[in-house]
Amino acid sequence: MNSPLVFGFLGTVCHILGVSMLFSLPWAHSALGGVWDNERSGFIGLIASMAICFATGFLLRFLGRGASESFSRKEATAIVVLSWILATILGMLPFLLSGAERMEGVPLSVCDALFESQSGFSTTGATIFGELERPDLLPRCILFWRSTTHFLGGLGIMVLFVALLGHGTFGKTMMRFEWSGKSGPRERMQLLAKALFKIYVTLNILLATALVLQGLTLFDALCHSFGTVATAGFSTFNASAGHFADAGYSCAVGIEWTLMLFMFIGGTNFVLLYWVVLRKPERLFHNTEWRVYLGIVLVATILIICSGVNDNPTETPTRTVLFHVVSLATTTGYVTDEYEKWNGFACGVFLLLMFIGGCAGSTAGGFKVLRVVSIWKLLPQEIEKAYRPNVVRPLLLDGTPMEKDVIQRILVHLSVMAVVFVTATLFILALEPATTWGTLRVDGDRKLIDSAGAVLSCMNNIGPGLGLVGAKGNFGHFSEPAKCLFACLMMLGRLEFFIVLSLFHHGFWTGWKKRIPNTS
């Protein structure tokens, strides 16, 4: 292991985080809507956090001095995971040092801050805060940092490193991790990463501008832009995106349509958006995954509308159904209605959408549409082998044969997701006290649905779930061990499981290799 090189990159992580916190400080000023009596603690907390970030960064850079430039996939893997863990720990400091409270009289614990930080960087959007609109409990400058973590995590912190640091060979390895599934164009990965970063920033600017023109303040527009393009879901309002209609915004309908459009774009493979920018939109429409992604959104919307949603269909317009389908399919998590109170069929469709997620190479989480398409194509071949075992047919995707090891990784990925989901759900069911639900006794089916929904929400980076963590709920009621588990699930889901799990493999740290027995 090239430890000095790893230390050097971790030091750069610290400096990037410290600089990023700087942009949250101006929102404490009265000229931008801040009230100093409320913002003082947040401002001091950010300054202290920045100092810790820079000090830690200089220490790590010192330990990494003289590192060689050559490194293997092992070092790249270590940098990815350790950087994410370090970012989560440093990212929670502003929440802790500002003295923010998740509800009146309830200060944040370390687990609370860790949960919120990981939720931001992993673009999950789940929260432990029960009151977002009281700056005396959660200062505006801290609220802006909370949304900034979405911006940093949107395309993945590692992709930003590739674009900004200029390490071409390292960039190729990083991009392989970040863009799981089909490989991107053959251009140099460094140039591609810079192009994707520009697209990502441009989308944020366009959305923020559109929201300001529709009546949002610059603060709210930026925060919702960070949460939308990153398909993340942090809002500055307790009612999430439903606030605009509740507060009587004249352009409330237009705001919802705007958010829908950019959520859908955020769930699209950014490499395809790159080709659209190059005036080759046919690559988008000829892409099987994107066509299936569009079809899933449309079919899910039609099915939920046809199911009736509730006893009075006029209370739930088509726009509301489409909004929630797009929001949950892209794992964004913005809500305008209590969708978990719709009929059972609608909730079942939403659970399926939460599992599938968006396209590979997008900012969305979930299993990914590409993997679903691959398994769907593999299924008839396996059925045919039951009566024609000698037939060998290539598995084609967009006319290109898929390698067997890619198919194997997809199936193993699905298996790992299932094992983690079941294990984590059983852990919550066994150890979470009944007081989490506010009663001495709770029905078993409700506890099962709430626990499974919370695990699925965190593991697939969605945000809201069902029941206790539904549209108007939050994760603040869960116990400290549960919150730590949820934080781990968020990181596992965001980094595609195997990158994180590889650090727990004996051979990763020791160079151990399994001896192949001599069969001769």
C-alpha positions as CSV (number, residue, x, y, z in Angstrom):
1,M,0.0,0.0,0.0
2,N,1.4,3.4,-1.1
3,S,0.4,5.1,2.2
4,P,2.0,8.5,1.6
5,L,0.0,8.8,-1.6
6,V,-3.2,8.0,0.2
7,F,-2.4,10.5,2.9
8,G,-1.7,13.2,0.3
9,F,-5.1,12.8,-1.3
10,L,-6.9,12.7,2.0
11,G,-5.2,16.0,2.8
12,T,-6.6,17.4,-0.4
13,V,-10.1,16.2,0.7
14,C,-9.8,18.2,3.9
15,H,-8.8,21.3,2.1
16,I,-11.6,21.0,-0.5
17,L,-14.1,20.6,2.4
18,G,-12.7,23.6,4.2
19,V,-13.0,25.8,1.2
20,S,-16.5,24.6,0.5
21,M,-17.6,25.6,4.0
22,L,-16.5,29.1,3.2
23,F,-19.4,29.6,0.9
24,S,-21.9,29.0,3.7
25,L,-20.6,31.9,5.8
26,P,-22.2,34.8,3.9
27,W,-25.7,33.5,4.6
28,A,-25.2,34.5,8.2
29,H,-25.1,38.2,7.1
30,S,-28.2,40.4,7.4
31,A,-27.8,41.5,3.8
32,L,-28.6,37.9,2.7
33,G,-31.4,37.4,5.2
34,G,-29.5,36.3,8.3
35,V,-30.3,37.5,11.8
36,W,-27.0,37.6,13.8
37,D,-28.5,36.5,17.1
38,N,-29.6,33.3,15.3
39,E,-26.5,32.9,13.1
40,R,-23.8,33.6,15.5
41,S,-23.4,30.0,16.7
42,G,-23.6,28.7,13.1
43,F,-20.9,31.2,11.9
44,I,-18.6,30.3,14.8
45,G,-19.2,26.6,14.2
46,L,-18.3,26.9,10.5
47,I,-15.1,28.9,11.3
48,A,-14.1,26.2,13.8
49,S,-14.9,23.4,11.4
50,M,-12.8,25.1,8.6
51,A,-9.9,25.4,11.0
52,I,-10.1,21.7,11.8
53,C,-10.3,20.8,8.1
54,F,-7.3,22.9,7.1
55,A,-5.2,21.7,10.1
56,T,-6.1,18.1,9.4
57,G,-5.4,18.6,5.7
58,F,-1.9,20.1,6.4
59,L,-1.1,17.2,8.7
60,L,-2.1,14.6,6.1
61,R,-0.3,16.4,3.3
62,F,2.8,16.4,5.5
63,L,2.5,12.7,6.1
64,G,2.1,12.3,2.3
65,R,5.1,14.3,1.3
66,G,7.4,12.6,-1.2
67,A,4.8,10.1,-2.4
68,S,5.4,8.4,-5.7
69,E,2.9,9.0,-8.5
70,S,2.5,5.3,-9.4
71,F,-0.2,3.4,-7.7
72,S,-2.6,0.5,-8.2
73,R,-6.3,0.0,-8.0
74,K,-5.8,-0.9,-4.3
75,E,-4.7,2.6,-3.5
76,A,-7.5,4.1,-5.6
77,T,-10.0,2.0,-3.7
78,A,-8.6,3.0,-0.4
79,I,-8.7,6.7,-1.4
80,V,-12.4,6.4,-2.5
81,V,-13.6,4.9,0.7
82,L,-11.4,6.7,3.2
83,S,-12.1,10.0,1.5
84,W,-15.8,9.4,1.9
85,I,-15.5,8.4,5.5
86,L,-13.3,11.5,6.2
87,A,-15.7,13.8,4.4
88,T,-18.6,12.5,6.5
89,I,-16.7,13.0,9.8
90,L,-15.5,16.5,8.9
91,G,-18.8,17.4,7.3
92,M,-20.7,16.7,10.6
93,L,-18.6,19.2,12.5
94,P,-20.6,22.3,11.5
95,F,-23.8,20.6,12.8
96,L,-22.1,19.7,16.2
97,L,-20.1,22.9,16.7
98,S,-23.0,25.2,15.9
99,G,-25.1,23.8,18.7
100,A,-28.0,23.1,16.2
101,E,-31.0,21.3,17.6
102,R,-33.1,18.7,15.7
103,M,-36.1,19.9,17.6
104,E,-36.6,22.5,20.4
105,G,-34.7,21.4,23.4
106,V,-33.0,18.4,21.8
107,P,-29.4,19.1,20.7
108,L,-27.7,16.9,18.1
109,S,-25.8,13.9,19.2
110,V,-22.7,12.7,17.4
111,C,-24.8,10.0,15.7
112,D,-27.4,12.6,14.6
113,A,-24.6,14.8,13.0
114,L,-23.0,11.7,11.4
115,F,-26.3,10.6,9.9
116,E,-27.1,14.1,8.5
117,S,-23.6,14.5,7.0
118,Q,-23.6,11.1,5.4
119,S,-27.1,11.7,4.1
120,G,-25.9,14.8,2.4
121,F,-22.8,13.5,0.8
122,S,-24.5,10.2,-0.3
123,T,-27.3,12.3,-1.8
124,T,-29.8,10.3,0.3
125,G,-31.8,13.3,1.6
126,A,-33.0,11.5,4.8
127,T,-32.9,13.8,7.8
128,I,-33.1,13.8,11.6
129,F,-34.2,17.5,11.8
130,G,-37.9,18.0,12.7
131,E,-37.8,21.7,12.3
132,L,-36.1,23.4,9.3
133,E,-37.7,26.8,9.3
134,R,-36.5,28.0,12.7
135,P,-33.1,29.6,12.4
136,D,-32.9,29.8,16.2
137,L,-32.7,25.9,16.1
138,L,-30.9,25.5,12.8
139,P,-29.0,28.6,11.6
140,R,-29.4,29.5,7.9
141,C,-25.6,29.2,7.3
142,I,-25.7,25.6,8.6
143,L,-28.8,24.9,6.6
144,F,-26.9,26.0,3.5
145,W,-23.9,23.8,4.4
146,R,-26.4,21.0,4.7
147,S,-27.5,21.5,1.1
148,T,-23.9,22.1,0.0
149,T,-23.1,18.5,0.9
150,H,-25.6,17.5,-1.7
151,F,-23.7,19.5,-4.3
152,L,-20.4,18.0,-3.4
153,G,-21.8,14.4,-3.4
154,G,-23.9,14.8,-6.5
155,L,-21.5,13.6,-9.1
156,G,-19.4,12.0,-6.5
157,I,-16.5,13.6,-4.6
158,M,-14.1,11.4,-6.5
159,V,-15.3,12.7,-9.9
160,L,-14.7,16.2,-8.7
161,F,-11.1,15.2,-7.8
162,V,-10.6,13.8,-11.3
163,A,-11.8,17.0,-12.9
164,L,-9.9,19.4,-10.6
165,L,-6.7,17.6,-9.7
166,G,-5.8,16.4,-13.2
167,H,-4.6,12.9,-12.5
168,G,-5.5,11.2,-15.7
169,T,-4.6,7.6,-14.9
170,F,-6.0,7.9,-11.4
171,G,-9.1,9.5,-13.0
172,K,-9.7,6.4,-15.1
173,T,-9.8,4.2,-12.1
174,M,-12.0,6.6,-10.2
175,M,-14.4,6.9,-13.1
176,R,-14.7,3.1,-13.3
177,F,-15.9,3.1,-9.7
178,E,-18.2,6.1,-10.0
179,W,-19.8,5.1,-13.4
180,S,-20.7,1.5,-12.7
181,G,-22.2,-0.3,-15.7
182,K,-21.5,0.5,-19.3
183,S,-18.2,2.2,-20.0
184,G,-18.2,5.7,-21.2
185,P,-16.7,7.2,-24.4
186,R,-13.1,6.4,-25.3
187,E,-11.9,10.0,-24.8
188,R,-9.5,10.6,-22.1
189,M,-11.3,10.2,-18.7
190,Q,-9.9,13.4,-17.4
191,L,-11.4,15.5,-20.2
192,L,-14.7,13.6,-19.8
193,A,-14.8,14.2,-16.1
194,K,-14.2,18.0,-16.6
195,A,-17.1,18.0,-19.2
196,L,-19.4,16.2,-16.8
197,F,-18.5,18.6,-14.0
198,K,-19.3,21.6,-16.3
199,I,-22.7,20.0,-17.2
200,Y,-23.4,19.4,-13.6
201,V,-22.6,23.0,-12.6
202,T,-24.5,24.4,-15.6
203,L,-27.7,22.4,-14.6
204,N,-27.5,23.8,-11.1
205,I,-27.2,27.3,-12.4
206,L,-30.0,26.9,-14.9
207,L,-32.3,25.4,-12.2
208,A,-31.5,28.1,-9.6
209,T,-32.2,30.8,-12.2
210,A,-35.5,29.3,-13.2
211,L,-36.6,29.0,-9.5
212,V,-35.6,32.6,-8.7
213,L,-37.7,33.7,-11.7
214,Q,-40.6,31.8,-10.3
215,G,-40.5,33.6,-7.0
216,L,-38.0,31.7,-4.8
217,T,-35.3,33.6,-2.8
218,L,-31.7,33.0,-4.0
219,F,-31.1,31.0,-0.8
220,D,-34.0,28.6,-1.3
221,A,-33.3,28.4,-5.1
222,L,-29.7,27.3,-4.6
223,C,-30.6,24.8,-1.9
224,H,-33.3,23.2,-4.0
225,S,-31.0,23.2,-7.0
226,F,-28.4,21.3,-5.1
227,G,-31.0,18.8,-3.9
228,T,-32.6,18.4,-7.3
229,V,-29.7,18.0,-9.8
230,A,-28.0,15.7,-7.3
231,T,-31.3,13.7,-7.0
232,A,-30.8,14.2,-3.2
233,G,-33.8,15.8,-1.6
234,F,-32.8,18.2,1.2
235,S,-35.2,21.0,1.3
236,T,-35.3,24.2,3.4
237,F,-38.9,23.7,4.3
238,N,-40.7,21.2,6.6
239,A,-43.2,20.4,3.9
240,S,-40.5,19.8,1.3
241,A,-41.6,20.7,-2.3
242,G,-45.2,20.9,-1.0
243,H,-44.4,24.2,0.7
244,F,-44.8,26.2,-2.5
245,A,-48.4,25.3,-2.9
246,D,-49.1,25.5,0.8
247,A,-47.6,28.9,1.0
248,G,-49.6,30.2,-1.9
249,Y,-46.8,30.8,-4.4
250,S,-48.3,32.0,-7.7
251,C,-46.0,29.8,-9.7
252,A,-46.3,26.7,-7.5
253,V,-47.4,24.5,-10.4
254,G,-44.6,25.8,-12.5
255,I,-42.1,25.2,-9.7
256,E,-43.2,21.5,-9.4
257,W,-42.9,21.0,-13.2
258,T,-39.4,22.6,-13.2
259,L,-38.3,20.4,-10.3
260,M,-39.7,17.3,-12.1
261,L,-37.8,18.1,-15.3
262,F,-34.5,18.5,-13.5
263,M,-35.0,15.5,-11.3
264,F,-35.6,13.4,-14.4
265,I,-32.4,14.9,-16.0
266,G,-30.5,14.1,-12.8
267,G,-31.6,10.5,-13.1
268,T,-30.2,10.2,-16.7
269,N,-26.7,8.9,-17.4
270,F,-24.5,12.0,-17.5
271,V,-22.4,10.5,-20.2
272,L,-25.5,10.6,-22.4
273,L,-26.0,14.2,-21.5
274,Y,-22.4,14.8,-22.6
275,W,-23.3,13.5,-26.1
276,V,-26.4,15.7,-26.2
277,V,-24.2,18.7,-25.5
278,L,-22.0,17.6,-28.4
279,R,-25.1,17.8,-30.6
280,K,-25.5,14.0,-30.8
281,P,-28.9,13.6,-29.1
282,E,-29.5,10.4,-31.1
283,R,-27.2,8.6,-28.7
284,L,-29.7,9.4,-25.9
285,F,-32.8,8.2,-27.8
286,H,-31.0,5.1,-29.1
287,N,-29.9,4.1,-25.6
288,T,-31.9,1.1,-24.3
289,E,-31.4,2.0,-20.7
290,W,-32.7,5.6,-21.1
291,R,-35.7,4.4,-23.1
292,V,-36.6,1.9,-20.4
293,Y,-36.0,4.6,-17.8
294,L,-38.5,6.8,-19.5
295,G,-40.9,3.9,-20.0
296,I,-40.8,3.0,-16.3
297,V,-41.8,6.6,-15.3
298,L,-44.7,6.7,-17.7
299,V,-46.0,3.2,-17.0
300,A,-45.8,3.7,-13.2
301,T,-47.6,7.0,-13.5
302,I,-50.4,5.5,-15.6
303,L,-50.8,2.4,-13.3
304,I,-51.0,4.5,-10.1
305,I,-53.6,6.9,-11.7
306,C,-55.7,3.9,-12.9
307,S,-55.6,2.4,-9.4
308,G,-57.5,5.4,-8.2
309,V,-54.9,6.5,-5.6
310,N,-57.7,7.3,-3.1
311,D,-61.5,7.4,-2.8
312,N,-61.6,10.9,-4.4
313,P,-59.4,10.9,-7.5
314,T,-59.9,14.7,-8.0
315,E,-57.9,15.3,-4.8
316,T,-54.8,13.8,-6.4
317,P,-54.1,15.4,-9.8
318,T,-52.0,13.7,-12.4
319,R,-49.2,16.2,-11.8
320,T,-49.0,15.1,-8.2
321,V,-48.7,11.4,-9.1
322,L,-46.1,12.1,-11.8
323,F,-44.1,14.3,-9.4
324,H,-43.9,11.5,-6.8
325,V,-43.1,8.9,-9.5
326,V,-40.2,11.0,-10.8
327,S,-39.0,11.9,-7.4
328,L,-38.9,8.3,-6.1
329,A,-37.7,6.7,-9.3
330,T,-34.8,9.1,-9.4
331,T,-34.3,8.6,-5.6
332,T,-34.6,12.4,-5.1
333,G,-37.2,12.2,-2.4
334,Y,-39.0,15.6,-2.7
335,V,-42.7,15.3,-1.8
336,T,-45.8,17.3,-2.2
337,D,-48.3,14.9,-0.6
338,E,-48.4,12.1,1.9
339,Y,-48.0,9.4,-0.8
340,E,-47.7,6.6,1.9
341,K,-51.4,7.2,2.6
342,W,-52.4,6.4,-1.0
343,N,-53.7,2.9,-1.8
344,G,-51.6,-0.2,-1.3
345,F,-51.1,-0.7,-5.0
346,A,-49.6,2.8,-5.3
347,C,-47.3,2.2,-2.4
348,G,-46.2,-1.1,-3.9
349,V,-45.3,0.6,-7.2
350,F,-43.3,3.2,-5.2
351,L,-41.4,0.5,-3.4
352,L,-40.5,-1.0,-6.8
353,L,-39.3,2.4,-8.1
354,M,-37.2,2.9,-4.9
355,F,-35.5,-0.4,-5.6
356,I,-34.8,0.2,-9.3
357,G,-33.6,3.8,-9.0
358,G,-32.2,5.8,-12.0
359,C,-29.7,5.2,-14.8
360,A,-26.2,4.0,-14.3
361,G,-23.8,7.0,-14.5
362,S,-26.4,9.4,-13.0
363,T,-26.6,11.0,-9.6
364,A,-29.4,8.7,-8.7
365,G,-29.1,5.7,-6.4
366,G,-30.8,2.3,-6.4
367,F,-30.1,-0.9,-8.2
368,K,-30.0,1.0,-11.6
369,V,-32.1,0.6,-14.7
370,L,-29.1,-0.8,-16.6
371,R,-28.9,-3.8,-14.3
372,V,-32.6,-4.4,-14.4
373,V,-32.5,-4.4,-18.2
374,S,-29.5,-6.9,-18.2
375,I,-31.3,-9.3,-15.9
376,W,-34.5,-9.0,-18.0
377,K,-32.5,-10.0,-21.1
378,L,-30.8,-12.8,-19.2
379,L,-34.0,-14.4,-18.0
380,P,-35.3,-15.8,-21.3
381,Q,-31.9,-17.2,-22.1
382,E,-31.7,-19.1,-18.8
383,I,-35.3,-20.4,-19.4
384,E,-34.2,-21.6,-22.8
385,K,-31.2,-23.4,-21.3
386,A,-33.6,-25.5,-19.2
387,Y,-34.6,-27.5,-22.4
388,R,-31.6,-26.5,-24.7
389,P,-28.6,-26.7,-22.4
390,N,-26.1,-26.6,-25.3
391,V,-27.4,-23.4,-26.9
392,V,-25.1,-20.4,-26.4
393,R,-26.4,-17.0,-27.2
394,P,-24.6,-13.7,-26.5
395,L,-26.4,-11.2,-24.3
396,L,-26.7,-8.1,-26.4
397,L,-27.2,-4.6,-25.0
398,D,-27.5,-1.9,-27.7
399,G,-26.1,-4.4,-30.1
400,T,-22.9,-5.0,-28.1
401,P,-22.3,-8.4,-26.4
402,M,-22.0,-8.2,-22.6
403,E,-19.1,-10.0,-21.0
404,K,-19.8,-12.9,-18.7
405,D,-18.0,-11.3,-15.8
406,V,-20.2,-8.2,-16.1
407,I,-23.3,-10.3,-15.9
408,Q,-21.9,-12.2,-13.0
409,R,-21.2,-9.0,-11.1
410,I,-24.7,-7.8,-11.7
411,L,-26.2,-11.0,-10.2
412,V,-23.8,-10.9,-7.3
413,H,-24.6,-7.2,-6.7
414,L,-28.3,-8.1,-6.5
415,S,-27.6,-10.9,-4.1
416,V,-25.5,-8.6,-1.9
417,M,-28.3,-6.0,-1.9
418,A,-30.8,-8.6,-0.8
419,V,-28.6,-9.9,2.0
420,V,-27.8,-6.4,3.3
421,F,-31.5,-5.4,3.1
422,V,-32.7,-8.5,5.0
423,T,-29.9,-8.4,7.6
424,A,-30.3,-4.7,8.3
425,T,-34.1,-5.0,8.5
426,L,-33.9,-7.8,11.0
427,F,-31.4,-5.8,13.1
428,I,-33.8,-2.9,13.3
429,L,-36.7,-5.2,14.1
430,A,-34.8,-6.9,16.9
431,L,-33.1,-4.0,18.6
432,E,-35.2,-0.9,17.9
433,P,-37.4,-0.1,21.0
434,A,-41.1,0.3,20.8
435,T,-40.8,3.8,22.1
436,T,-39.5,4.8,18.6
437,W,-43.1,4.7,17.5
438,G,-44.2,6.7,20.6
439,T,-46.2,3.8,22.1
440,L,-45.6,1.0,24.5
441,R,-46.8,-1.5,22.0
442,V,-46.9,-1.4,18.2
443,D,-48.4,-3.7,15.6
444,G,-45.8,-6.1,14.1
445,D,-46.8,-5.3,10.5
446,R,-46.4,-1.6,11.0
447,K,-43.0,-2.1,12.6
448,L,-41.9,-4.4,9.8
449,I,-43.1,-2.0,7.1
450,D,-41.5,1.1,8.8
451,S,-38.2,-0.7,9.4
452,A,-38.0,-2.2,5.9
453,G,-38.9,1.1,4.4
454,A,-36.2,2.9,6.4
455,V,-33.6,0.4,5.4
456,L,-34.5,0.5,1.7
457,S,-34.6,4.3,1.8
458,C,-31.1,4.6,3.2
459,M,-29.6,1.7,1.2
460,N,-30.8,3.1,-2.1
461,N,-30.2,6.7,-1.2
462,I,-33.8,7.8,-1.5
463,G,-34.7,9.8,1.7
464,P,-38.3,9.2,2.6
465,G,-39.7,5.8,3.1
466,L,-43.0,4.5,4.5
467,G,-44.9,5.1,7.7
468,L,-42.7,6.6,10.4
469,V,-40.2,7.9,7.8
470,G,-42.9,8.8,5.2
471,A,-43.5,12.2,3.5
472,K,-43.9,14.1,6.7
473,G,-41.6,11.9,8.9
474,N,-37.9,11.9,9.7
475,F,-35.3,9.6,11.2
476,G,-34.8,11.5,14.4
477,H,-37.0,9.1,16.4
478,F,-34.7,6.1,15.8
479,S,-32.1,5.0,18.4
480,E,-28.4,5.9,18.1
481,P,-27.3,2.5,16.9
482,A,-30.0,2.5,14.2
483,K,-28.9,5.9,13.0
484,C,-25.3,4.7,12.8
485,L,-26.5,1.7,10.8
486,F,-28.5,3.8,8.5
487,A,-25.4,6.0,7.9
488,C,-23.4,2.9,7.0
489,L,-26.1,1.7,4.6
490,M,-26.1,5.1,2.8
491,M,-22.4,4.9,2.2
492,L,-22.7,1.2,1.1
493,G,-25.4,2.1,-1.4
494,R,-23.7,5.2,-2.7
495,L,-20.3,3.5,-3.3
496,E,-21.9,0.4,-4.8
497,F,-21.2,-2.0,-1.9
498,F,-18.1,-3.8,-3.2
499,I,-15.8,-0.8,-3.0
500,V,-16.6,-0.5,0.7
501,L,-16.7,-4.2,1.4
502,S,-13.3,-4.7,-0.2
503,L,-11.6,-2.9,2.7
504,F,-12.8,-5.7,5.0
505,H,-11.2,-8.4,2.8
506,H,-8.1,-9.8,4.4
507,G,-6.1,-9.7,1.2
508,F,-6.7,-5.9,0.7
509,W,-4.4,-4.9,3.6
510,T,-1.9,-7.8,3.6
511,G,-1.5,-8.6,0.0
512,W,-2.7,-12.2,0.9
513,K,-3.6,-14.4,-2.1
514,K,-5.4,-17.6,-1.9
515,R,-3.1,-20.5,-2.8
516,I,-4.3,-22.5,-5.7
517,P,-4.0,-26.2,-4.9
518,N,-1.9,-28.4,-7.2
519,T,-4.2,-30.9,-8.8
520,S,-1.6,-32.5,-11.0
